[in-house]
Amino acid sequence: MPAATSTPSPRRTELLEAAYAYVLEHGLADISLRPLASAIGSSPRVLLYLFRSKDGLVRALLARARADELEGIARLRQPDVGVGLRERLTELWSWLEAPGHRTLLVLWTEAYARSLVEPDGPWAGFARQTVEDWLALIAEPAAGLDQSERTLSLAVLRGALLDLLATGDRDRTGAAVRHFFALAGPG
């Protein structure tokens, strides 16, 4: 088995990117190394060598997806003194409902659910970490809110996201999110 290094080989990076594109299109459910390797121009043996195991590959793919998600929302974390909770939640919802993020968010949903039903597998901790990521994102403008109010805001966004991914109905889900923002009160 290869020694894990902090600087991955160019081939590992290339195959990770190709595998990531593949799972964005096909999902992770029942992923098999042979069809994946064939689709990305590799072999199962090379994937096992570079990622140590199928679970290692899945963990690398989840880390890659998380990096994409965090990069996508990083601009929302820029210090913006006048931004209140409603503005931050509006920015978040705009990012979540953007059609270009659908494949990433479907993959996120799959990984989140698998993390709940297979807590010791390669998905371990994925759901918990994403909750912490998103709570941290809304924490600054929600400084005046207690943890339960921030959690409620996150729950509404995630519920609306699941509904949007299931139905594609941006108008209805967007209206529901905006209605919640109005009920939540000022800024």
C-alpha positions in Angstrom: 0.0 0.0 0.0 1.2 3.5 -0.7 2.3 5.8 2.0 -0.1 8.6 2.5 1.5 12.0 1.8 0.3 15.5 2.5 0.9 16.3 -1.2 -1.0 13.8 -3.4 0.4 12.7 -6.6 -0.8 14.4 -9.8 -2.3 11.1 -10.9 -4.2 10.7 -7.7 -5.5 14.3 -8.0 -6.4 13.7 -11.7 -8.3 10.5 -10.8 -10.0 12.1 -7.8 -11.3 14.9 -10.0 -12.5 12.5 -12.6 -14.2 10.3 -10.0 -15.8 13.4 -8.4 -17.3 14.4 -11.8 -18.5 10.8 -12.1 -20.2 10.8 -8.7 -21.8 14.2 -9.3 -23.5 12.7 -12.3 -24.2 9.2 -11.0 -24.2 9.4 -7.2 -22.4 7.3 -4.6 -25.1 4.7 -4.1 -23.8 1.2 -4.8 -20.6 2.7 -6.4 -18.5 -0.1 -7.8 -14.8 0.3 -8.5 -14.7 -1.6 -11.8 -17.4 0.6 -13.6 -16.0 3.8 -12.0 -12.4 3.0 -13.0 -13.5 2.2 -16.6 -15.5 5.4 -16.8 -12.5 7.5 -15.6 -9.8 5.8 -17.6 -8.2 3.8 -14.8 -8.3 0.4 -13.2 -9.7 -0.8 -9.9 -6.1 -1.8 -8.9 -4.8 1.8 -9.5 -7.7 3.3 -7.5 -7.0 0.9 -4.6 -3.3 1.7 -4.8 -3.9 5.5 -4.7 -6.8 5.5 -2.2 -5.9 2.4 -0.2 -9.5 1.1 -0.3 -12.9 1.7 -1.7 -13.8 3.4 1.6 -10.7 5.6 1.3 -11.9 6.7 -2.2 -15.3 7.5 -0.8 -13.8 9.5 2.0 -11.7 11.4 -0.5 -14.8 12.1 -2.7 -16.8 13.3 0.3 -13.9 15.6 1.3 -13.8 16.9 -2.3 -17.5 17.6 -2.2 -17.3 19.3 1.1 -14.4 21.5 -0.2 -16.6 22.4 -3.2 -19.5 23.3 -0.9 -17.4 25.4 1.5 -15.7 27.2 -1.4 -19.0 28.0 -2.8 -20.3 29.6 0.3 -17.0 31.1 1.5 -17.9 34.4 -0.1 -20.9 34.6 2.3 -18.5 34.4 5.2 -16.7 37.6 4.2 -16.8 40.0 7.1 -19.8 42.2 6.4 -20.5 44.3 9.5 -24.0 45.3 8.4 -25.3 41.9 7.4 -28.0 40.6 9.6 -29.4 37.1 9.9 -32.2 37.7 7.3 -29.6 38.9 4.7 -27.3 36.0 5.5 -30.2 33.5 5.2 -31.3 35.1 1.9 -27.8 34.8 0.5 -27.6 31.2 1.6 -31.0 30.4 0.0 -29.9 32.0 -3.2 -26.8 29.8 -3.2 -28.8 26.7 -2.4 -31.5 27.2 -5.0 -29.1 28.1 -7.9 -29.5 25.4 -10.5 -25.7 25.1 -11.0 -25.4 23.7 -7.4 -28.0 21.0 -7.8 -25.6 18.0 -8.5 -23.4 19.0 -5.6 -26.4 19.3 -3.3 -27.9 16.0 -4.4 -24.5 14.4 -3.6 -24.5 16.2 -0.3 -28.0 14.9 0.5 -27.0 11.3 -0.3 -23.8 11.6 1.8 -25.7 13.2 4.7 -28.3 10.4 4.7 -25.7 7.7 4.4 -23.8 9.2 7.3 -26.9 8.8 9.5 -27.6 5.1 8.5 -23.9 4.0 8.3 -22.3 6.0 11.1 -19.1 3.9 11.1 -18.6 3.8 7.4 -16.6 6.2 5.1 -19.5 8.6 5.7 -18.7 8.8 9.4 -19.2 12.3 10.8 -20.3 13.8 7.5 -23.7 14.9 8.7 -22.5 16.3 12.0 -19.7 18.2 10.3 -22.0 19.8 7.7 -24.4 20.9 10.5 -21.5 22.5 12.3 -20.3 24.2 9.0 -23.7 25.7 8.3 -24.4 26.8 11.9 -21.0 28.5 11.9 -21.9 30.3 8.7 -25.0 31.8 10.2 -23.5 32.3 13.7 -22.0 35.8 13.2 -25.1 37.6 11.9 -27.2 35.6 14.3 -25.1 36.6 17.3 -28.2 38.0 19.1 -30.1 34.7 18.6 -29.8 31.7 20.8 -28.7 28.3 19.5 -32.3 27.1 19.1 -33.2 30.0 16.9 -30.1 29.5 14.7 -30.9 25.8 14.5 -34.5 26.6 13.5 -33.2 28.8 10.7 -30.9 26.1 9.5 -33.7 23.5 9.7 -36.0 25.6 7.6 -33.3 26.1 4.9 -32.4 22.4 4.8 -36.0 21.3 4.7 -36.8 23.7 1.9 -33.6 22.5 0.1 -34.8 18.8 0.4 -38.2 19.8 -0.9 -36.6 21.8 -3.8 -34.3 18.9 -4.8 -37.3 16.5 -4.7 -39.7 18.7 -6.7 -37.7 21.3 -8.6 -40.3 23.8 -7.5 -38.2 26.9 -6.9 -41.2 29.3 -6.8 -43.0 27.4 -4.0 -40.0 26.6 -1.9 -38.5 30.1 -2.3 -41.9 31.6 -1.3 -41.9 29.4 1.8 -38.4 30.4 2.8 -39.1 34.1 2.3 -42.3 33.7 4.4 -40.2 32.2 7.2 -37.8 35.1 7.0 -40.7 37.5 7.3 -42.0 35.6 10.4 -38.6 35.5 11.9 -38.6 39.3 12.3 -36.2 42.0 11.4 -32.6 41.6 10.1 
